[in-house]
């Protein structure tokens, strides 16, 4: 609707002011008028105008440029169209330099003015949509949306809110699926860096050389296939936050490079000789025990201390069972809406079933379980029958030891469960089990475990 | 009883005026009356060689009869508002008076051969458009609707001599509006 957009016409000549206002009203806009720069600034304070038509020459010590500057100082988003009767290059340059969106020479063609206003409104509509989407995204990842009544989680959120605006590095530790990235995003969105980029990188997903180029970028010709210069994630996150997930998996060489970035905020692109300086807040996360990795000599202690300036440990879901009904209720509400299913809640039996489960995959597993139940359920309420699949999942019997079990059968079961939990990621499974990858492969072969 | 008045400036093409009066009457219903307005030379701007539409509207407000529901004037004079090179017409949005200029509706204005039929159709569409404004309608995004904004005769030719369904519905909801 055009009438959502308000326009202010500023001109000392009444006929000029009122005729343009009338013409714009016919076009469906809400239009107000001001007879001087001072009145325009005053009206701008009271109402949110999307477009200002400002006459360049106005008496009273405040011409069009000065009026525009005052309005823009307060409302940088305002679109200002300067109207002038004398088309000189100088006035046009001055107007544009001071931030006018456009300038028109009167009299101008009706088509020109109509196209101009339509173009600005189209951009404004897109900007408004973008703002709404951004707000939606920010809301999704604010601390208020971390659902928990567990005292430890509430302490964590209080600490996170306190440190959100600092530049200090944060290390988030927690099992897979506990919501480490959610906390990282909430940290970013609640601090001063919120308007700047949040860039997430999964360090476990890429091979060493690829990860190096991904993080720091590369120069043209630095390796086969590097056809042009590429900015790395650190450069993309300049001014904002970089989230390094699975930091425990990075190679010794990358550990050195990362240490340098954390110390000096500088780095070199792969194959580059020019030092690149960035202002980036680093939030790292890991599901492995980094302290143990340091003790085992697999992770540099100096890097660990650099990363661990502020430590956040997210407890697994099984240690905050009181959150299970809350989270499940939240997921039912959100997912039923997203999936277009008429599901209103959970039965007591379903809740009991969820509370009895061990949740090795934590909140992510709970979310997936609720989604699966919603998709397959036939009633309006989810019952224990809808969660029957949980009884067959590894979490349900992870710690049950059948009588007569041997070390070999338990080892085989443990390996199978771990591979399933890591979704077939052998490197991750080996890290969880505390053995080498080659040893794990050997055992998989010996026990004939499918993977 | 209130009437829809169609006013004529002294120089206006009488055949065009009669056609506009008849069709506007048929479209908007109710009784239509004519009103002679005389000259609009007072609105002439020597620098621009055109007539100020605001001055014309002011005169129409003064001359508007008490029993007028609306007064739509038709003139041959080329109208303008200070910020624009010309206007095909102008009306008070939801008000009592409006004006349509025939000056730029003839093919001859653009150096083309005269075409009476095209000219009369344009005159009616613009009269419909300005009367729509008088009944509170703003420009419509539907290009075929009589209420879509036209800044060229090509755009006038491209639209229908009728309101689109949503604009017609808005007119019906207007308590003083026509029964269309």
Interface residues (C-beta under 8 A of the other chain):
Chain A: X2 X3 X13 X15 X16 X18 X19 X20 X22 X23 X25 X26 X27 X28 X83 X104 X106 X107 X108 X109 X110 X111 X113 X114
Chain B: X48 X52 X53 X54 X80 X81 X82 X83 X84 X85 X86 X87 X90 X91 X92 X93 X133 X138 X139 X149 X151 X152
